[in-house]
């Protein structure tokens, strides 16, 4: 993997003016704005016409594709999405994303989407609907774990059933 300094150098080596978000000032003369600060992906996705999930083009398992979808940003992903396999399949079925084999195909697909505002808008709406239908997973998981825990028989550390409520010593000020 590349560090952000190396990414900036690669961009500049290709002849593009690059501005890093972490640097002071506005990127007025930059052709490419490198987002190298934390906690701002929603801003970038909200400004973007399409998101390419870079972590899915190497055998890294992809990255969260619900985040760009929640911002109405169509997603183009590569073949490696094992960390988000179910979300990847659901987003494809919803029409919120496209899967391609390589980065060159991803760039081509992104350019085609940018050139086709009607299709991009359809995918953006599908992305919003997809993300909306997948909200609340953490809450549903916590409720399921709590239900299992409440239904379980209390046991000792050795795994033996408790016959009665454990006695608890009352705190004292001594």
C-alpha positions as CSV (number, residue, x, y, z in Angstrom):
1,X,0.0,0.0,0.0
2,X,1.0,3.6,-0.5
3,X,1.3,6.3,2.1
4,X,-0.5,9.6,1.3
5,X,2.8,11.3,0.6
6,X,3.6,8.7,-2.0
7,X,0.1,9.1,-3.5
8,X,0.6,12.8,-3.8
9,X,4.0,12.2,-5.5
10,X,2.4,9.8,-8.0
11,X,-0.3,12.4,-8.8
12,X,2.3,15.1,-9.4
13,X,4.4,12.7,-11.4
14,X,1.5,12.3,-13.8
15,X,1.5,16.1,-14.3
16,X,-1.5,17.0,-12.1
17,X,-1.6,19.8,-9.6
18,X,-2.5,18.3,-6.2
19,X,-3.7,19.9,-3.0
20,X,-3.7,18.0,0.3
21,X,-6.6,18.6,2.6
22,X,-4.3,18.5,5.6
23,X,-2.3,21.5,4.2
24,X,-3.5,25.0,5.1
25,X,-5.2,27.0,2.4
26,X,-7.7,26.4,-0.4
27,X,-6.9,24.1,-3.3
28,X,-7.8,26.8,-5.9
29,X,-5.2,25.8,-8.4
30,X,-5.3,22.1,-7.9
31,X,-6.8,19.6,-10.4
32,X,-6.9,16.9,-7.7
33,X,-7.8,17.3,-4.1
34,X,-6.2,14.6,-1.9
35,X,-8.4,13.9,1.1
36,X,-5.8,13.1,3.7
37,X,-7.6,14.1,6.9
38,X,-9.8,12.0,9.2
39,X,-13.5,12.1,9.6
40,X,-14.4,13.8,6.3
41,X,-15.3,11.0,3.9
42,X,-19.0,12.0,4.0
43,X,-18.0,15.4,2.8
44,X,-16.0,13.9,-0.1
45,X,-18.8,11.5,-1.0
46,X,-21.4,14.2,-0.9
47,X,-19.3,16.3,-3.4
48,X,-18.5,13.3,-5.7
49,X,-20.4,12.1,-8.7
50,X,-19.2,8.6,-8.2
51,X,-17.0,6.7,-5.7
52,X,-14.3,4.2,-6.6
53,X,-13.7,1.8,-3.7
54,X,-9.9,1.6,-3.9
55,X,-9.6,-1.1,-1.3
56,X,-11.6,-3.5,-3.5
57,X,-9.0,-3.5,-6.3
58,X,-6.4,-5.3,-4.3
59,X,-6.9,-8.5,-2.2
60,X,-7.8,-6.3,0.9
61,X,-11.5,-7.2,1.2
62,X,-12.9,-3.8,0.2
63,X,-14.2,-1.1,2.4
64,X,-17.5,0.2,3.7
65,X,-19.7,0.9,0.6
66,X,-22.7,1.9,2.6
67,X,-21.0,5.2,3.6
68,X,-20.8,6.6,0.0
69,X,-24.3,5.1,-0.7
70,X,-25.7,7.0,2.2
71,X,-24.4,10.2,0.6
72,X,-26.2,9.4,-2.7
73,X,-22.9,8.5,-4.3
74,X,-23.0,5.6,-6.8
75,X,-20.2,3.1,-6.1
76,X,-17.8,1.3,-8.4
77,X,-16.0,-1.6,-6.8
78,X,-13.4,-4.2,-7.7
79,X,-13.5,-7.9,-7.2
80,X,-12.2,-8.0,-3.6
81,X,-15.1,-7.3,-1.3
82,X,-15.0,-10.2,1.2
83,X,-15.1,-7.9,4.2
84,X,-18.4,-6.5,2.9
85,X,-19.6,-9.4,0.8
86,X,-23.3,-9.1,1.8
87,X,-23.4,-5.4,1.4
88,X,-21.7,-5.6,-1.9
89,X,-24.2,-8.1,-3.2
90,X,-27.2,-6.1,-1.9
91,X,-25.9,-2.9,-3.4
92,X,-25.4,-4.6,-6.8
93,X,-28.9,-6.0,-6.6
94,X,-30.3,-2.6,-5.7
95,X,-28.6,-0.9,-8.6
96,X,-26.5,1.3,-6.3
97,X,-23.1,-0.1,-7.5
98,X,-21.2,-1.6,-10.3
99,X,-18.5,-4.3,-10.0
100,X,-15.5,-4.3,-12.4
101,X,-12.3,-6.3,-12.6
102,X,-9.7,-3.6,-12.5
103,X,-9.0,0.1,-11.9
104,X,-8.8,0.9,-15.6
105,X,-12.3,-0.5,-16.0
106,X,-13.4,1.4,-12.9
107,X,-12.2,4.7,-14.3
108,X,-13.9,4.0,-17.6
109,X,-17.1,3.2,-15.8
110,X,-16.9,6.3,-13.7
111,X,-16.4,8.5,-16.7
112,X,-19.4,6.9,-18.4
113,X,-21.5,7.6,-15.4
114,X,-20.4,11.2,-15.2
115,X,-21.2,11.6,-18.9
116,X,-24.7,10.1,-18.4
117,X,-26.4,12.2,-15.7
118,X,-29.7,10.2,-16.0
119,X,-28.1,6.9,-15.2
120,X,-25.9,8.5,-12.5
121,X,-29.1,10.0,-10.9
122,X,-30.9,6.7,-11.0
123,X,-27.9,5.0,-9.3
124,X,-27.7,7.8,-6.7
125,X,-31.3,7.3,-5.8
126,X,-30.8,3.6,-5.6
127,X,-27.8,4.2,-3.4
128,X,-29.8,6.3,-1.0
129,X,-32.6,3.6,-0.9
130,X,-30.0,0.9,-0.4
131,X,-28.3,2.6,2.5
132,X,-31.7,3.5,4.1
133,X,-32.8,-0.1,4.0
134,X,-29.6,-1.1,5.8
135,X,-29.8,1.3,8.7
136,X,-30.0,0.0,12.2
137,X,-27.8,-3.1,11.9
138,X,-25.9,-2.4,15.2
139,X,-29.2,-1.8,17.1
140,X,-30.7,-5.1,15.7
141,X,-27.5,-7.0,16.6
142,X,-27.5,-5.6,20.2
143,X,-31.1,-6.5,20.6
144,X,-30.5,-10.0,19.5
145,X,-27.5,-10.4,21.8
146,X,-29.5,-9.1,24.7
147,X,-32.4,-11.5,24.0
148,X,-30.0,-14.4,24.0
149,X,-28.3,-13.2,27.2
150,X,-31.6,-12.8,29.0
151,X,-32.9,-16.2,27.9
152,X,-29.7,-18.0,29.1
153,X,-29.5,-19.8,32.4
154,X,-27.1,-18.1,34.8
155,X,-24.0,-20.2,35.4
156,X,-20.8,-20.0,37.6
157,X,-17.4,-19.3,36.1
158,X,-17.0,-23.1,36.0
159,X,-20.1,-23.4,33.9
160,X,-22.3,-24.9,36.6
161,X,-25.9,-23.6,37.0
162,X,-26.5,-21.2,39.8
163,X,-29.0,-22.4,42.4
164,X,-29.8,-19.0,43.7
165,X,-28.9,-15.3,43.3
166,X,-25.3,-14.6,44.2
167,X,-25.0,-12.7,47.5
168,X,-23.3,-9.3,47.1
169,X,-21.5,-7.6,49.9
170,X,-22.9,-4.2,50.7
171,X,-20.3,-1.4,50.4
172,X,-19.2,0.1,53.7
173,X,-17.3,3.2,54.6
174,X,-14.9,1.4,57.0
